[in-house]
């Protein structure tokens, strides 16, 4: 069993920054990709980006430039640094962890960008 927990969400003003963290724990031999998705109210969940076990990073086109994903393989953690936040970035942000052929989701963390 793998548990995935996100943290770091909150209320931030437009133009501000937030750093989300995600920790995977449990029966993990090795983690493949770790990634971030988000779901805004009334919209489908969408990919923000992911990082492979080898450190390759892929971003959804619209997320390039303001969002940065990094990973700590020793701690089984992945981070999402978000800069120059806009109200349209308001969403629940979910962490996704791939272990073998299985994918695990966290419960999500709310990010609200508002003045």
One Martini backbone bead per residue (centre of mass of N, CA, C, O) as a GRO file, in nm:
protein
  115
    1UNK     BB    1   0.097   0.036   0.022
    2UNK     BB    2   0.026   0.374  -0.083
    3UNK     BB    3   0.103   0.701   0.032
    4UNK     BB    4  -0.037   1.029  -0.045
    5UNK     BB    5   0.089   1.364   0.042
    6UNK     BB    6  -0.016   1.687   0.055
    7UNK     BB    7   0.130   2.027   0.064
    8UNK     BB    8   0.104   2.405   0.071
    9UNK     BB    9  -0.149   2.525   0.055
   10UNK     BB   10  -0.354   2.827  -0.028
   11UNK     BB   11  -0.352   3.172   0.013
   12UNK     BB   12  -0.296   3.397  -0.267
   13UNK     BB   13  -0.177   3.646  -0.437
   14UNK     BB   14  -0.136   3.794  -0.705
   15UNK     BB   15   0.205   3.710  -0.791
   16UNK     BB   16   0.260   3.486  -0.620
   17UNK     BB   17   0.382   3.214  -0.409
   18UNK     BB   18   0.422   2.849  -0.418
   19UNK     BB   19   0.489   2.538  -0.230
   20UNK     BB   20   0.460   2.211  -0.308
   21UNK     BB   21   0.409   1.895  -0.144
   22UNK     BB   22   0.514   1.540  -0.175
   23UNK     BB   23   0.444   1.224  -0.011
   24UNK     BB   24   0.574   0.896  -0.020
   25UNK     BB   25   0.443   0.591   0.129
   26UNK     BB   26   0.547   0.258   0.202
   27UNK     BB   27   0.537   0.001  -0.038
   28UNK     BB   28   0.848   0.088  -0.167
   29UNK     BB   29   1.087   0.028  -0.405
   30UNK     BB   30   1.001   0.209  -0.664
   31UNK     BB   31   0.981   0.513  -0.832
   32UNK     BB   32   0.876   0.668  -1.088
   33UNK     BB   33   0.663   0.879  -1.142
   34UNK     BB   34   0.606   1.230  -1.059
   35UNK     BB   35   0.307   1.435  -1.012
   36UNK     BB   36   0.091   1.702  -1.139
   37UNK     BB   37  -0.239   1.812  -1.070
   38UNK     BB   38  -0.551   1.980  -1.167
   39UNK     BB   39  -0.872   2.121  -1.027
   40UNK     BB   40  -1.117   2.310  -1.127
   41UNK     BB   41  -1.404   2.446  -1.109
   42UNK     BB   42  -1.586   2.267  -1.348
   43UNK     BB   43  -1.333   2.091  -1.417
   44UNK     BB   44  -1.095   1.908  -1.534
   45UNK     BB   45  -0.840   1.723  -1.493
   46UNK     BB   46  -0.494   1.838  -1.508
   47UNK     BB   47  -0.187   1.869  -1.626
   48UNK     BB   48   0.122   1.996  -1.518
   49UNK     BB   49   0.341   1.764  -1.431
   50UNK     BB   50   0.652   1.562  -1.458
   51UNK     BB   51   0.882   1.319  -1.301
   52UNK     BB   52   1.127   1.112  -1.334
   53UNK     BB   53   1.361   0.901  -1.203
   54UNK     BB   54   1.583   1.051  -1.401
   55UNK     BB   55   1.473   1.375  -1.421
   56UNK     BB   56   1.258   1.411  -1.616
   57UNK     BB   57   1.073   1.690  -1.749
   58UNK     BB   58   0.715   1.756  -1.777
   59UNK     BB   59   0.504   1.995  -1.934
   60UNK     BB   60   0.254   2.166  -1.972
   61UNK     BB   61   0.244   2.417  -2.184
   62UNK     BB   62   0.090   2.628  -1.986
   63UNK     BB   63   0.326   2.576  -1.743
   64UNK     BB   64   0.550   2.708  -1.857
   65UNK     BB   65   0.776   2.912  -1.643
   66UNK     BB   66   0.604   2.914  -1.353
   67UNK     BB   67   0.668   2.608  -1.323
   68UNK     BB   68   0.834   2.379  -1.081
   69UNK     BB   69   0.986   2.062  -1.082
   70UNK     BB   70   1.081   1.841  -0.812
   71UNK     BB   71   1.314   1.595  -0.656
   72UNK     BB   72   1.335   1.339  -0.384
   73UNK     BB   73   1.444   1.017  -0.373
   74UNK     BB   74   1.502   0.970  -0.071
   75UNK     BB   75   1.210   1.098   0.031
   76UNK     BB   76   0.976   1.072  -0.169
   77UNK     BB   77   0.965   1.360  -0.325
   78UNK     BB   78   0.759   1.632  -0.448
   79UNK     BB   79   0.763   1.947  -0.626
   80UNK     BB   80   0.582   2.275  -0.650
   81UNK     BB   81   0.671   2.564  -0.809
   82UNK     BB   82   0.489   2.875  -0.784
   83UNK     BB   83   0.466   3.154  -0.999
   84UNK     BB   84   0.287   3.409  -1.081
   85UNK     BB   85   0.007   3.402  -0.980
   86UNK     BB   86  -0.330   3.324  -1.076
   87UNK     BB   87  -0.662   3.290  -1.063
   88UNK     BB   88  -0.653   3.040  -1.272
   89UNK     BB   89  -0.488   2.859  -1.050
   90UNK     BB   90  -0.732   2.781  -0.916
   91UNK     BB   91  -0.712   2.477  -0.719
   92UNK     BB   92  -0.677   2.140  -0.702
   93UNK     BB   93  -0.387   1.969  -0.597
   94UNK     BB   94  -0.232   1.678  -0.735
   95UNK     BB   95  -0.074   1.382  -0.659
   96UNK     BB   96   0.131   1.152  -0.858
   97UNK     BB   97   0.216   0.797  -0.834
   98UNK     BB   98   0.447   0.569  -0.980
   99UNK     BB   99   0.423   0.203  -0.932
  100UNK     BB  100   0.468   0.061  -1.179
  101UNK     BB  101   0.130  -0.015  -1.269
  102UNK     BB  102   0.074   0.200  -1.050
  103UNK     BB  103  -0.151   0.457  -0.922
  104UNK     BB  104  -0.127   0.741  -0.701
  105UNK     BB  105  -0.329   0.944  -0.483
  106UNK     BB  106  -0.406   1.221  -0.344
  107UNK     BB  107  -0.628   1.451  -0.181
  108UNK     BB  108  -0.527   1.729  -0.193
  109UNK     BB  109  -0.465   2.089  -0.254
  110UNK     BB  110  -0.552   2.410  -0.192
  111UNK     BB  111  -0.558   2.676  -0.438
  112UNK     BB  112  -0.577   3.036  -0.384
  113UNK     BB  113  -0.623   3.316  -0.607
  114UNK     BB  114  -0.647   3.624  -0.425
  115UNK     BB  115  -0.741   3.963  -0.316
   0.00000   0.00000   0.00000
